[in-house]
């Protein structure tokens, strides 16, 4: 594996660990990111910028954000059993 790919993998892994630490320390940040208009705008701009760099990375981030968006809204609704 060449140095460029190794640096990319180490950078992505470091970013993932940093995001996990932030989400563990401040979970309200994760919820507010998907519940406010500014948070949604930040995510959309982030996807556009990533898509300008690499289209597949932009599409992958968009898919991940849509899944997280759906999970955050599913968890905000009260759970009820229907018989």
Buried (B, 14 or more C-beta within 10 A) or exposed (E): EEEEEEEEEEEEEEEEEEEEEEEEEEEEEBBEBBBEEEBBEEBEEBBEEBBEEEEEEBEBBBEEBEEBBEEBEEEEEEEEEEE
